[in-house]
Amino acid sequence: MIWQQPHCGREYLTCGLKPGQGETDKTEGKPRLSCDALANAGPALLSHSAFPCALARVPHFLETGNLKEIATQASVVAILACGQTAVIITGNIDLSIAAVMAFAGVAAADAMKYHGVNMWGGILIACVCGTGMGAVSGLITGYGAIPSFIVTLG
């Protein structure tokens, strides 16, 4: 069932609930799950079922070395997610995040391997490359009035 909210005109899927009907079914008095509760429970159920499965299949899952490796691999995604969160909060979308990360990593690795730059110099080069590419796409989006979706597409 779809109904329109009177003050904004948006349509919402209500899973059979009428406007104003809360978490309990007023006809029977029994607790009733809403669509929001079911949609929010899905990721939690999936993550909570994945952990016992990993423990059952891999006997060394909780060892320090494995947990350190998981944290190391997840840290890159977490850093990128923080940057993407700031972009999404401003109402934009950045499709080039993986390409910028790859370019910055290749530029840093190239400088360290072929030009004798130390690790800190490589980190600085990666940061400068990523910041520069982000600044260019931000300037094109801001001053060129082109949607960020189009700017970061290519």
N, C-alpha and C positions, 0 to 999 in steps of 0.2 A: 504494500500500500504506500503510495506517495502522497504527501500533503505539502502545501505551501505554507511557510511561516508568514503570518500576515505583515509583520513590520519590515521584512527585507525581500520577500519574493523568492527566496531560495527554496528549492525542493529538497526534501530529506526522505530517505528510506526509513520507514518506521518499523518494519518487521511485524506489521499487524497492530502495533500500538497506536491508539488514537492520540491526537494532541492533548497534552495535559495528563495523560496516563503515565504513571511513574513506574517504579520497579515492581509493584505488586499488581496482580490482576484484580480489578475491582469487582468483577462478577463472582469469582470464586474465593478471593482472599488469599490465594497461594502466592508465594514468591515467584516471580517470573524473570527470566534473564532477558535483558535488552540486547539489541544488536551491538551497542557499544561495549557491553561487558564481554560478549563473545569475541568481538574483534580484538579487544585488548588482551584477552586471555590466550589467544593463539600463540604469539611469540614466546610468552612465558612458559606455556606448556611445552613448546618445541625445545626451548633451551633447557628446561628441567628434565626432559626425557633424553636429550643428547648426552648429558653428563653421565648418567648411569650406564648408558650403552657404551660410552668410551671406556669407562672403568671395567666393564665386563669383557670387552674385546681386547683391550691393551693392558696387560698387567702392570706395566711400568708407567702408566699415565700420570700418576701423582708424584713421580720422582722430581727432584729439584731441577735437573737438567732439562727435562721435558717441559716443565712449567716455565722455565726461563726462556726456552725456545719459542713457546707459544706467545709469551709476553713480548719477545723481540719482534716476532712477525706481526703481532697485532698493533705494535706501537706506530708503525708507518701509517696504517689505516686510521688509527686514532688521531694522529696529527693532521692528516688530510681531512678527516671528518670535522675537526674543529674549524678549519678554514672554510670548508663548505657550509658549515652551519652559519657562519657570519654572512656568507653570500646569500643563503636562502632567507635569513632573517630580513635582509634588505629587499626581498621580493624578486631576486634574480636567480639565475641558474647558471652554473659553470660546468660546461661539458668537457673542458680541456684540462681538468685537474690531473688526470693520469698522464696525458701527453707532456704537460709541464713538468711533472715529477720525473718522467723518464728523461726528458731533455736535460734537466738540471743534474740528474745523476750521471748521465753520459758525459756532460761537460766537466763535471768534477773528476770523474774517473780518467778522462782523457788528459786533463791537466796534471793529475797526480802521476799517471803512468809515463806520459811522453814528454812532459815539461818539468819534471822534478819538483812539483809543488807538494808540500807536506799535507798531512791530514787536515789541519786547521785551515790551510789555504783552500783545499778542496771543498770543505764545508762552506767557506765564505763564497767561493765561486758558485756552488749550488744555490745558496741563498740569493745571491745577486741575480743569477739567471731566472730563478722562480719569481723573484720580486719584479724584475724587469718585464717578464712576459705578462705577469698579472697587471702591472701598471699600464702596459700598452693596451691590453684588452679593456681595462677599466676606463682609460681615456677615450677609447673608441666608443665604449658604451655610454659614458657620461656626456662627452662633448659632441659625439657624432650622432647621438639620439638613435642608435641602432640597438635593438634588443640584445641583451647579453647571450641569449640562446643562439642567435645568429652569429655573433662575434666569436664565441668560443666553439662553434661547430667545426670550424676548419682550421 
